[in-house]
Amino acid sequence: MPVQVGDLGPETDWQLAVSGVNAIVHTAARVHVMSDNVDDPLAEFRRVNVEGTLNLARQSAAAGVGRFIFISSIKVNGESTSLGAALYCR
């Protein structure tokens, strides 16, 4: 059954959502914000995407979740690849 937890941030309590779960597939992130209302957009991206993800991963591990699958956008590697060239992921 889905559990709504709200913000993906470093202070989010995931205990109810991860309790009894075997695997987490994490795809959420703060991306493609075209007009930002925060004072420091980079800090907000890091708060959500780095600290929020670490918070979810740590709470998942503490709850005994067996697998944490983190899927990110390939777009971090650029907009395109030259014809015939391999796309190398970091």
C-alpha positions, 0 to 999 in steps of 0.5 A: 500500500502506498505511503505518502511522506511528503518532501524528499529531504534530509529531515524526511521520516521514511520509517513507515514507508520502508517498514517491511519493504524488500526493495526500494527503487529510487527515481525521485530528484529535483530536476529541470526547475525552470524558474527557481524561487529559492535563494540558492538553487544549487544548495537546494538541489544538493539538499534534495538530491544528495542529502535527501537520497542519503537520508532515504538510503540510510533509513532503508538500510536501518529498516532492513531493506535488502536492495536500494536501486538508485536510477538517475537520468542519463541527461547528466552526461549531456544532450547527445552523443556523436554518431557511432560514439559510445556514451560513457557513464560516470 
